[in-house]
Amino acid sequence: MRHLIPSLIAIACATSSTPAADAPPPPPPASLAYVRVSPDNTHFVLEKSGQRIVFWGFNYDRDDAGRLLEDYWADEWDTVAADFREMKDLGANVVRVHLQLGKFMTTAEQPNAESLRRLGKLVRLAEQTGLYLDVTGLGCYHKKDVPPWYDGLDESARWDVQARFWTAVATVCKDSPAIFCYDLMNEPVVGGAGEKNDWLPGKPLGDKHYVQRVTLDPRGRTPQQVARAWVEKLTVAIRAVDDRHLITVGVIPWTQVWKNAKPIFYAPEVHGPLDFVSVHFYPKKVPLEESLAALKAYDVGKPLVIEEIFPLEAGIEETEQFINASRTQAGVDGWISFYWGKSIDENKQKGDFVGALMSQWLPRFSAMSPGRPPERRP
């Protein structure tokens, strides 16, 4: 749902982690520690110290021109590094990055060594900048980047490729304290029998597809049974190489659409292998209590992160009120908004609707960061 933002705004006015031998990575900052779920399963803590950490940051999924990170990180690395510093200065302690499967799997069996090397470089940048990474995988955002061989696979073979993707990615990331979590897939949905043979449902938003089916044919299984099998398959693949970092899956909160809707990926029989809950929650122009009630459905006895949030429908004031209320009344442990490669001043200078909105939102969101000293708030 975060990915509705660029399109809807437009309508209104997107192999190894080892560096080269001659460039050994510097040690992580002393303040960067591995993240754990608290013993009582209610919040996040830093390893060894046990200090509570609340996550605050940005989806870094595209630049101002709509390009995905993987479209420019090879030729414009200095831009990526500068953006990380800017997000840090805005009060972030976490950045969510999005990896497309087609960029990381050369064939059904073979990971892309160059992409994995660049991922390792990104992890080292996060360490150096003092930022945690929410690594979201299996993206098929640009249909032109989806390999034909991948779209032609049946469910079982497709899940096998997805497992290999996560094994390769986790192998790169497993030893870094900069990894906050692995998000298995952005906004997966369970397909239904009789649906057309397309893993990417609905029309693209702009040129991007952000929702993805995990099956085309449930074959008599309930949605919860499909979701549980898929989650188990991918978490087992990650845990085979990394038993340390947290795993989640970012979902659309259907309770915002239908009051009686029940979570599928966070149903009691599904969410066991997941360490915490991630929802993509955009407040609507409804009473605050109604939004909080929709969020309450995701209180499953695990930490809760709003992995995408933005003043899309409710406006800046109402979105800020919701964030503050979700902090005190819903026990949310993290909020991740959006940064598209432009500073507050640069957004002001753009002179368009998106720039005007971002120039107002970024300082407001930054000022709410729990880790930002008052004297450094915009």
C-alpha positions as CSV (number, residue, x, y, z in Angstrom):
1,M,0.0,0.0,0.0
2,R,2.9,2.4,0.5
3,H,3.3,2.1,-3.2
4,L,0.0,3.8,-3.8
5,I,1.6,7.0,-2.7
6,P,3.5,8.1,-5.9
7,S,0.6,7.1,-8.2
8,L,-2.1,8.6,-6.1
9,I,-0.2,11.9,-5.5
10,A,0.3,12.1,-9.3
11,I,-3.4,11.6,-9.8
12,A,-4.2,14.3,-7.2
13,C,-2.3,17.2,-9.1
14,A,7.3,4.4,-7.1
15,T,27.5,-13.3,-3.8
16,S,29.2,-12.6,-1.1
17,S,29.3,-9.9,1.6
18,T,33.1,-9.9,1.7
19,P,34.5,-6.7,0.3
20,A,37.6,-6.5,-1.9
21,A,40.8,-7.5,-0.2
22,D,42.1,-3.9,-0.5
23,A,39.1,-2.4,1.2
24,P,38.3,-4.1,4.5
25,P,35.1,-2.8,6.1
26,P,35.5,-0.7,9.2
27,P,34.0,-2.1,12.4
28,P,30.4,-1.2,13.1
29,P,29.8,1.8,15.4
30,A,29.8,0.9,19.0
31,S,26.2,1.9,19.3
32,L,25.0,-0.6,16.7
33,A,24.0,-3.9,18.4
34,Y,22.1,-6.9,17.3
35,V,18.3,-6.6,17.8
36,R,16.2,-9.1,19.7
37,V,12.6,-9.5,20.8
38,S,12.2,-8.9,24.5
39,P,11.8,-12.0,26.8
40,D,8.1,-11.1,27.3
41,N,7.6,-10.8,23.5
42,T,6.3,-7.2,23.7
43,H,9.0,-5.0,22.2
44,F,12.5,-4.9,20.8
45,V,15.8,-4.8,22.8
46,L,19.5,-4.6,22.0
47,E,21.5,-7.7,22.6
48,K,23.6,-7.8,25.8
49,S,22.5,-4.4,27.2
50,G,18.8,-5.3,27.0
51,Q,18.0,-1.7,26.2
52,R,14.7,-1.1,24.5
53,I,14.8,0.2,20.9
54,V,11.9,1.8,19.0
55,F,12.4,1.9,15.2
56,W,11.9,5.1,13.3
57,G,12.9,5.5,9.7
58,F,12.1,5.4,6.0
59,N,11.3,3.2,3.1
60,Y,14.1,3.8,0.6
61,D,12.4,2.1,-2.3
62,R,12.8,4.6,-5.1
63,D,14.3,7.9,-5.9
64,D,12.5,11.1,-6.9
65,A,12.4,10.0,-10.5
66,G,10.7,6.7,-9.6
67,R,13.8,4.6,-10.2
68,L,14.3,1.6,-7.9
69,L,17.5,1.4,-5.8
70,E,18.8,-1.4,-8.0
71,D,18.5,0.9,-11.0
72,Y,21.1,3.3,-9.8
73,W,23.2,1.8,-7.0
74,A,25.9,0.6,-9.4
75,D,26.6,3.9,-11.1
76,E,25.5,6.4,-8.4
77,W,26.8,5.0,-5.2
78,D,27.7,8.4,-3.8
79,T,24.1,9.3,-4.1
80,V,23.1,6.3,-2.1
81,A,25.6,7.1,0.6
82,A,24.5,10.7,0.8
83,D,20.9,9.6,1.1
84,F,21.7,7.3,4.0
85,R,23.4,10.2,5.8
86,E,20.4,12.4,5.1
87,M,18.0,9.8,6.5
88,K,20.2,9.5,9.6
89,D,20.2,13.3,10.0
90,L,16.4,13.2,9.8
91,G,16.3,11.0,12.9
92,A,16.1,7.6,11.3
93,N,17.6,4.5,12.9
94,V,16.1,2.1,10.3
95,V,15.9,2.1,6.5
96,R,13.7,-0.3,4.5
97,V,15.2,-1.5,1.2
98,H,13.4,-3.5,-1.5
99,L,15.1,-6.2,-3.5
100,Q,13.7,-7.6,-6.7
101,L,14.0,-11.3,-7.3
102,G,14.8,-10.9,-10.9
103,K,17.9,-8.8,-10.0
104,F,19.1,-11.4,-7.5
105,M,18.4,-14.7,-9.3
106,T,20.2,-15.3,-12.6
107,T,18.4,-18.6,-13.1
108,A,16.1,-20.7,-11.0
109,E,19.2,-22.2,-9.3
110,Q,21.9,-19.5,-9.6
111,P,21.9,-16.3,-7.5
112,N,23.4,-13.1,-9.1
113,A,26.8,-12.7,-7.6
114,E,27.2,-9.0,-8.6
115,S,23.9,-8.1,-7.0
116,L,24.8,-9.9,-3.8
117,R,28.1,-8.1,-3.8
118,R,26.3,-4.8,-4.0
119,L,24.0,-5.9,-1.2
120,G,27.0,-6.6,0.9
121,K,28.3,-3.1,0.2
122,L,24.9,-1.6,1.2
123,V,25.1,-3.6,4.5
124,R,28.5,-2.1,5.2
125,L,27.2,1.4,4.4
126,A,24.4,0.8,7.0
127,E,27.0,-0.2,9.5
128,Q,29.1,2.8,8.9
129,T,26.1,5.2,9.0
130,G,24.7,3.6,12.1
131,L,21.4,2.5,10.5
132,Y,19.5,-0.7,10.7
133,L,18.2,-2.4,7.5
134,D,14.7,-3.8,7.0
135,V,15.6,-6.1,4.0
136,T,12.4,-6.7,2.0
137,G,12.7,-9.3,-0.7
138,L,11.1,-11.2,-3.6
139,G,10.0,-7.9,-5.3
140,C,8.5,-8.0,-8.8
141,Y,7.9,-4.3,-9.0
142,H,9.1,-3.7,-12.5
143,K,7.4,-6.3,-14.7
144,K,10.2,-6.0,-17.3
145,D,12.6,-7.2,-14.6
146,V,10.6,-10.4,-13.9
147,P,12.4,-13.3,-15.8
148,P,10.0,-15.2,-18.1
149,W,11.3,-18.5,-16.6
150,Y,10.2,-17.3,-13.2
151,D,6.6,-16.5,-14.3
152,G,6.4,-19.9,-15.9
153,L,7.0,-21.9,-12.8
154,D,4.3,-23.6,-10.8
155,E,3.8,-22.9,-7.1
156,S,6.2,-25.5,-5.8
157,A,9.0,-24.5,-8.1
158,R,8.4,-20.8,-7.6
159,W,8.6,-21.3,-3.8
160,D,11.9,-23.2,-4.3
161,V,13.3,-20.2,-6.1
162,Q,12.1,-17.8,-3.4
163,A,13.8,-20.0,-0.8
164,R,17.1,-19.9,-2.8
165,F,16.8,-16.1,-3.0
166,W,16.5,-15.9,0.8
167,T,19.3,-18.3,1.4
168,A,21.6,-16.2,-0.8
169,V,20.5,-12.9,0.8
170,A,20.7,-14.1,4.3
171,T,24.2,-15.5,3.7
172,V,25.3,-12.0,2.8
173,C,23.6,-10.4,5.8
174,K,23.9,-13.0,8.5
175,D,27.0,-11.6,10.3
176,S,26.0,-7.9,10.4
177,P,24.4,-6.2,13.4
178,A,23.0,-3.7,10.9
179,I,20.3,-6.1,9.9
180,F,17.1,-5.4,11.8
181,C,14.9,-7.9,9.9
182,Y,14.1,-9.9,6.7
183,D,10.6,-9.1,5.3
184,L,9.7,-12.1,3.3
185,M,7.7,-10.2,0.6
186,N,5.9,-6.9,0.3
187,E,2.1,-7.3,0.6
188,P,1.6,-11.0,-0.4
189,V,-1.9,-12.2,-1.0
190,V,-3.3,-15.7,-1.3
191,G,-4.7,-16.4,-4.7
192,G,-8.0,-18.1,-5.2
193,A,-9.1,-21.0,-7.5
194,G,-10.2,-19.8,-10.9
195,E,-8.2,-16.6,-11.0
196,K,-6.4,-15.8,-14.1
197,N,-2.8,-17.1,-14.5
198,D,-1.0,-14.0,-13.2
199,W,1.2,-13.8,-10.1
200,L,0.8,-10.0,-10.0
201,P,-2.9,-9.2,-9.4
202,G,-4.6,-6.0,-10.5
203,K,-3.3,-3.1,-12.6
204,P,0.2,-1.6,-12.0
205,L,0.4,1.6,-10.1
206,G,2.3,3.7,-12.5
207,D,4.9,1.2,-13.9
208,K,5.1,-0.8,-10.7
209,H,3.5,-3.9,-9.3
210,Y,3.5,-4.1,-5.5
211,V,1.2,-6.9,-4.6
212,Q,2.0,-10.5,-5.4
213,R,0.2,-13.8,-5.1
214,V,1.8,-16.7,-3.3
215,T,-0.3,-19.2,-5.1
216,L,-2.6,-19.3,-8.2
217,D,-4.5,-22.4,-7.0
218,P,-5.1,-23.2,-3.4
219,R,-6.1,-26.8,-4.3
220,G,-8.6,-27.1,-1.5
221,R,-6.4,-25.5,1.1
222,T,-7.6,-22.6,3.3
223,P,-5.9,-19.2,2.9
224,Q,-4.3,-19.8,6.3
225,Q,-2.9,-23.2,5.3
226,V,-1.4,-21.7,2.1
227,A,0.1,-18.8,4.1
228,R,1.5,-21.1,6.8
229,A,3.2,-23.4,4.3
230,W,4.7,-20.5,2.4
231,V,5.9,-18.7,5.6
232,E,7.4,-22.0,6.9
233,K,9.2,-22.7,3.6
234,L,11.0,-19.3,3.5
235,T,11.8,-19.0,7.2
236,V,13.3,-22.5,7.1
237,A,15.5,-21.4,4.2
238,I,16.7,-18.3,6.1
239,R,17.2,-20.1,9.4
240,A,19.4,-22.7,7.7
241,V,22.1,-19.9,7.3
242,D,21.0,-17.2,9.8
243,D,19.3,-18.1,13.1
244,R,20.0,-14.6,14.6
245,H,18.1,-11.9,12.7
246,L,14.3,-11.3,12.9
247,I,11.8,-12.3,10.2
248,T,8.5,-10.7,9.4
249,V,6.1,-10.1,6.4
250,G,4.7,-6.7,5.5
251,V,0.9,-6.9,4.9
252,I,-2.1,-4.9,3.8
253,P,-4.3,-4.3,6.9
254,W,-7.6,-5.5,5.4
255,T,-9.3,-4.4,8.6
256,Q,-9.1,-0.9,7.2
257,V,-11.2,-2.0,4.3
258,W,-13.6,-4.4,6.0
259,K,-14.3,-4.1,9.7
260,N,-14.8,-7.8,10.2
261,A,-11.7,-8.8,8.2
262,K,-9.3,-11.2,9.9
263,P,-5.5,-11.3,9.3
264,I,-4.3,-14.2,7.2
265,F,-0.5,-14.0,7.6
266,Y,-1.0,-13.1,11.2
267,A,-3.7,-15.6,12.0
268,P,-2.9,-17.7,15.1
269,E,-2.2,-20.8,13.0
270,V,0.1,-18.9,10.6
271,H,2.4,-16.4,12.4
272,G,4.3,-18.8,14.6
273,P,7.6,-18.6,12.6
274,L,7.5,-14.8,12.3
275,D,9.2,-12.7,15.0
276,F,7.0,-9.6,14.9
277,V,4.1,-8.1,13.0
278,S,4.5,-5.6,10.1
279,V,1.5,-3.7,8.7
280,H,1.3,-1.0,6.1
281,F,-1.1,1.5,7.7
282,Y,-2.3,4.7,6.1
283,P,-4.7,6.6,8.4
284,K,-8.0,7.5,6.8
285,K,-10.4,10.4,7.3
286,V,-12.3,8.5,10.0
287,P,-12.4,8.9,13.8
288,L,-9.1,8.1,15.4
289,E,-10.7,5.4,17.4
290,E,-11.8,3.6,14.2
291,S,-8.2,3.6,12.9
292,L,-6.9,2.3,16.2
293,A,-9.6,-0.5,16.2
294,A,-8.4,-1.6,12.7
295,L,-4.9,-1.7,14.0
296,K,-5.9,-3.7,17.1
297,A,-6.6,-6.8,14.9
298,Y,-2.8,-7.1,14.6
299,D,-2.1,-7.3,18.3
300,V,-1.1,-11.0,18.3
301,G,1.2,-11.0,21.3
302,K,4.3,-9.9,19.3
303,P,5.9,-6.5,18.7
304,L,4.2,-4.4,16.1
305,V,5.8,-2.2,13.4
306,I,3.9,0.1,11.1
307,E,6.2,-0.6,8.2
308,E,4.6,2.0,5.9
309,I,2.9,5.2,6.9
310,F,2.3,8.5,5.1
311,P,-0.3,11.3,5.1
312,L,-2.1,10.0,2.0
313,E,-5.7,10.3,2.9
314,A,-5.9,11.7,6.4
315,G,-3.5,14.6,6.0
316,I,-0.4,15.5,8.1
317,E,-2.2,16.6,11.3
318,E,-4.4,13.5,11.5
319,T,-1.5,11.2,10.6
320,E,0.6,12.7,13.3
321,Q,-2.2,12.2,15.8
322,F,-2.5,8.6,14.7
323,I,1.2,8.0,15.2
324,N,1.1,9.5,18.7
325,A,-2.0,7.5,19.6
326,S,-0.6,4.2,18.2
327,R,2.4,4.8,20.4
328,T,0.5,5.2,23.6
329,Q,-2.7,3.2,23.0
330,A,-1.6,0.3,20.7
331,G,2.0,-0.3,21.8
332,V,3.5,0.1,18.4
333,D,7.3,-0.4,18.3
334,G,8.2,1.2,15.0
335,W,7.1,3.5,12.2
336,I,8.6,3.7,8.8
337,S,7.7,6.4,6.4
338,F,9.3,7.4,3.0
339,Y,12.3,9.2,1.7
340,W,12.8,9.6,-2.0
341,G,16.3,11.1,-2.3
342,K,15.4,14.7,-1.8
343,S,16.1,16.8,1.4
344,I,13.5,19.1,2.9
345,D,15.0,22.1,1.1
346,E,15.3,20.3,-2.2
347,N,11.6,19.3,-1.9
348,K,10.7,22.9,-1.3
349,Q,12.6,24.0,-4.4
350,K,10.8,21.5,-6.6
351,G,7.7,23.6,-6.8
352,D,5.3,20.7,-7.4
353,F,2.7,18.9,-5.3
354,V,4.9,16.1,-4.3
355,G,7.7,18.4,-3.2
356,A,5.3,20.6,-1.2
357,L,3.9,17.6,0.6
358,M,7.3,16.1,1.4
359,S,8.8,19.4,2.5
360,Q,6.0,19.6,5.1
361,W,5.9,15.9,6.1
362,L,9.6,15.2,6.5
363,P,10.2,17.8,9.2
364,R,7.1,16.8,11.1
365,F,7.9,13.1,10.9
366,S,11.6,13.8,11.8
367,A,10.5,15.9,14.8
368,M,8.6,12.9,16.2
369,S,11.6,10.6,16.1
370,P,12.2,9.2,19.6
371,G,15.9,9.1,19.0
372,R,16.3,12.7,17.8
373,P,17.6,15.2,20.3
374,P,15.3,18.2,20.5
375,E,18.0,20.6,19.5
376,R,18.5,18.8,16.2
377,R,14.8,18.7,15.2
378,P,13.9,20.7,12.1
